[in-house]
């Protein structure tokens, strides 16, 4: 018997059939961090990065990425998201990005939240790399998910 959800009995990759699952409200929250030098952080804070505003384009990139997750990750279902939010906190040593994705549907939105954070942070890197090529994207992880058969899960922080 095959217990792998994305592999059929012949060992072939397949998309999971969620057609029989009930629609439930689902939410996922992900977080990540981009570490940078103080001068780069200050340039972003004051809007003086060489490419201008950094966080506006990064927010849009995160939202767009969440909407395109099914196109980017093999076997991931394309989803009609109800909402995507991408927020930033400028803290000592860099920028923390938190993204949430939600829908009422048959499958979770964890990958959409994680993709939003990842692309938002990559966009920050792209927008500020002229100032600091040594920036490090780290600690991208799921913080919380709600809904579906498995209910609520929260990361130990």
Backbone torsions as a table, in degrees:
resi	resn	phi	psi	omega
1	UNK	NA	140.9	-178.1
2	UNK	-101.1	118.8	178.5
3	UNK	-98.5	3.2	-179.4
4	UNK	-83.4	127.0	-173.4
5	UNK	-73.8	-27.0	-175.0
6	UNK	-108.7	13.8	178.2
7	UNK	-129.6	129.3	178.7
8	UNK	-83.5	-179.4	-175.0
9	UNK	-64.0	-19.7	177.9
10	UNK	-92.7	2.0	179.2
11	UNK	86.0	13.6	-178.5
12	UNK	-93.0	139.1	177.6
13	UNK	-64.7	142.4	178.4
14	UNK	-149.1	156.0	173.8
15	UNK	-84.0	136.9	179.8
16	UNK	-66.8	137.0	176.4
17	UNK	-83.3	111.6	179.6
18	UNK	-102.6	8.9	-175.4
19	UNK	-58.2	-31.0	-178.3
20	UNK	-89.0	-3.4	-178.4
21	UNK	-82.5	150.4	179.2
22	UNK	-78.4	146.3	172.1
23	UNK	-71.1	128.7	173.9
24	UNK	-137.0	158.7	175.3
25	UNK	-73.2	128.4	-176.3
26	UNK	-129.2	137.7	-179.7
27	UNK	-136.9	139.9	172.4
28	UNK	-134.7	141.7	177.8
29	UNK	-126.1	129.2	179.0
30	UNK	-125.6	159.2	-179.1
31	UNK	-144.7	151.2	175.4
32	UNK	-156.0	174.3	-173.9
33	UNK	-141.4	142.7	170.6
34	UNK	-119.8	117.7	-179.4
35	UNK	-87.5	138.0	-178.3
36	UNK	-153.4	167.2	178.2
37	UNK	-73.1	159.4	-176.8
38	UNK	-59.2	-37.7	-179.2
39	UNK	-65.6	-37.4	178.6
40	UNK	-67.8	-44.4	178.6
41	UNK	-59.7	-42.4	179.7
42	UNK	-65.9	-39.7	177.9
43	UNK	-63.1	-39.1	177.7
44	UNK	-67.9	-44.8	-179.0
45	UNK	-57.7	-41.1	-175.4
46	UNK	-92.3	-2.7	-179.6
47	UNK	77.1	22.3	-176.6
48	UNK	-105.7	21.8	175.0
49	UNK	-71.0	151.8	-176.8
50	UNK	-54.8	-31.3	-179.9
51	UNK	-95.0	8.3	178.4
52	UNK	87.8	-144.9	-179.5
53	UNK	-57.5	127.5	-179.5
54	UNK	-97.7	-43.2	-171.7
55	UNK	-75.1	-30.1	177.0
56	UNK	-61.3	-55.6	176.9
57	UNK	-61.3	-35.2	178.9
58	UNK	-64.7	-39.8	177.6
59	UNK	-62.6	-46.7	179.4
60	UNK	-62.9	-41.8	178.6
61	UNK	-60.1	-42.3	178.9
62	UNK	-62.7	-43.9	179.5
63	UNK	-64.4	-46.9	179.3
64	UNK	-61.1	-40.1	-179.2
65	UNK	-63.8	-42.7	178.6
66	UNK	-58.5	-41.3	-178.8
67	UNK	-68.1	-22.7	-177.0
68	UNK	-105.4	9.8	-174.8
69	UNK	-55.7	-42.0	179.2
70	UNK	-61.9	-23.2	176.8
71	UNK	-84.7	-20.0	-173.6
72	UNK	-98.2	-33.2	-174.5
73	UNK	-110.3	118.4	-179.0
74	UNK	-56.6	138.0	176.2
75	UNK	72.1	5.0	177.0
76	UNK	-85.7	131.4	-178.8
77	UNK	-68.2	137.0	171.2
78	UNK	-72.5	132.0	-173.2
79	UNK	-121.6	146.5	172.9
80	UNK	-92.7	91.7	-175.7
81	UNK	-71.2	142.7	174.2
82	UNK	-83.3	-37.1	-177.7
83	UNK	-157.8	148.3	171.2
84	UNK	-138.7	130.1	176.1
85	UNK	-125.3	137.3	177.6
86	UNK	-128.8	121.5	-178.3
87	UNK	-126.2	154.1	-179.4
88	UNK	-126.4	145.9	171.3
89	UNK	-127.7	120.9	175.9
90	UNK	-86.0	112.6	-176.7
91	UNK	-127.1	170.7	-178.8
92	UNK	-54.8	125.6	176.2
93	UNK	92.1	-7.2	179.2
94	UNK	160.7	-153.3	-175.7
95	UNK	-127.7	128.7	174.6
96	UNK	-96.4	133.6	178.2
97	UNK	-115.1	131.0	174.9
98	UNK	-123.8	131.1	178.9
99	UNK	-128.6	142.1	173.8
100	UNK	-125.8	147.3	175.9
101	UNK	-134.7	144.0	179.9
102	UNK	-147.0	157.4	175.3
103	UNK	-166.5	169.5	165.9
104	UNK	-110.9	114.3	-173.7
105	UNK	-169.0	-166.3	-172.5
106	UNK	-101.9	-4.5	179.8
107	UNK	-144.4	157.0	-173.0
108	UNK	-73.9	169.7	-176.4
109	UNK	-118.9	23.1	179.6
110	UNK	-60.4	-44.5	-177.4
111	UNK	-66.1	-33.0	178.4
112	UNK	-66.9	-42.9	178.2
113	UNK	-65.8	-43.1	179.0
114	UNK	-65.3	-38.9	178.5
115	UNK	-66.9	-39.8	178.0
116	UNK	-59.5	-47.4	179.5
117	UNK	-62.5	-46.3	-176.7
118	UNK	-60.3	-46.9	-178.4
119	UNK	-73.3	-32.3	174.9
120	UNK	-62.7	-44.2	179.5
121	UNK	-68.1	-38.4	175.9
122	UNK	-63.1	-35.3	178.5
123	UNK	-68.6	-39.7	174.9
124	UNK	-58.3	-46.0	177.9
125	UNK	-56.1	-49.5	-177.6
126	UNK	-61.0	-41.5	-176.8
127	UNK	-72.5	-22.4	-175.3
128	UNK	-118.6	5.5	-175.4
129	UNK	-63.4	-23.4	177.1
130	UNK	-65.3	-24.9	179.9
131	UNK	-91.5	-31.0	-169.6
132	UNK	-158.2	92.4	179.2
133	UNK	-75.0	-11.1	-178.7
134	UNK	-90.8	10.9	177.4
135	UNK	-58.7	147.8	-177.9
136	UNK	-126.6	123.7	173.8
137	UNK	-89.3	128.7	-175.4
138	UNK	-150.3	166.3	171.0
139	UNK	57.9	35.1	174.2
140	UNK	-75.4	121.5	-175.9
141	UNK	-158.1	159.7	173.4
142	UNK	-76.0	132.2	179.6
143	UNK	-100.7	-38.1	-176.6
144	UNK	-159.3	147.6	169.5
145	UNK	-140.9	142.8	178.8
146	UNK	-133.1	147.0	175.6
147	UNK	101.7	170.9	179.9
148	UNK	78.1	-176.8	-176.8
149	UNK	-62.3	-34.8	-176.6
150	UNK	-84.8	-5.3	174.0
151	UNK	74.1	-139.8	-174.9
152	UNK	-98.7	138.6	174.8
153	UNK	-135.5	137.7	176.3
154	UNK	-131.5	140.1	177.3
155	UNK	-72.1	147.8	170.9
156	UNK	-76.1	122.8	-178.1
157	UNK	-110.1	NA	NA
